[in-house]
Structure formats: C-alpha cells, structure tokens
Amino acid sequence: MSKEGRSYTTEDRQEAMGLYLRGHTSADIARKMNKRYDYKITGETITRWATKGGWDEHRNQVEIDLIEH
C-alpha cells in the first residue's frame, strides 16, 4: 500500500527513529521502509522527523552512554 499523500503512523516514526539512532542515514531509512512497506517516503521526510524530534540529541546521548559504559 502506498503512503503517498497520507500521514505516517507513530509506529512508522518510531521505526525510523530506531534506525536513525543505530546510525542509518535518512536516505537509507527511507529506502528500507519503502522496500518493506511499499511506501514512497523520502529521505527529506526522515530528516524532517529527526529535526523536529531532536533525534540527533538522542543519538549523541546513546553514543555518550556507550562510551561511558
């Protein structure tokens, strides 16, 4: 099912965030989700979610936690 022109779910955003926190690029996340779900999501959409959600701050904290432990 194509998601073009529709809203993505909270679960979609959470999956994207999980991949982002593991170091995947926005373009890579979009490709993975498009293939898995037959979406038409763009890397720009993932980047927008990351910016609005402060994902870089979360990723930085994960990196710090890994270094400290």
Buried (B, 14 or more C-beta within 10 A) or exposed (E): EEBEEEEBEEEBBEBBBEBBBEEBEBEBBBBBBBEEBEBBBEBEBBBEBBEEBEBEEBBEEEEEEEEEE
